[in-house]
Amino acid sequence: MSYPSSLKYTKNHEWLLIEGNIGTVGITNFAQSELGDIVFIEIESVGKNIKQDEIFGTVEAVKTVSDLFSPVTGKVLEKNEELSTNPDLVNKDCYGKGWIIKISIDNPTEIDALLSSSQYEEIVAH
């Protein structure tokens, strides 16, 4: 599996794309493959301030439901509305059209605690 080096990663299998003070969040290729076919994504945190590692929603697959954890502290600015009718975009294009939320990055120093693609790859290889 490939993990884009332009992203940061969490141990909970979320990724973060940093564009200025806005972060786009999704789940990794490893996470979506472990979950299997994704059938529903619930995000009720739009407009709310959440802390790093706080749950911002859930992803439901055929075989399980999994919490989604924020990689950084900030305000949830937007959710990917396309996922309400096409949750399988996460399976098909987890690093592109399958993004889940956009969040303001309130504390850029938190990014230092996130993993690089090679560090994340080491974690999932075991």
DAZI-V742108 format. One line per field, one symbol per residue. psi: psi as a letter, one per 20 degrees, with the letter a starting at -180 (. if undefined). A space follows every 10 residues. Layout:
BEGIN
psi->???
END
This chain:
BEGIN
psi->qqopiirqqr ijkqqpppnc kppppaqrhg ghhhhbopiq ppojjpiqpq rpjqpiaqpp rhirppqppp irpapohqqn hhihimhihh hhmhjdijqg rpqqnhnhhh hhirqrhhgg hhgii.
END
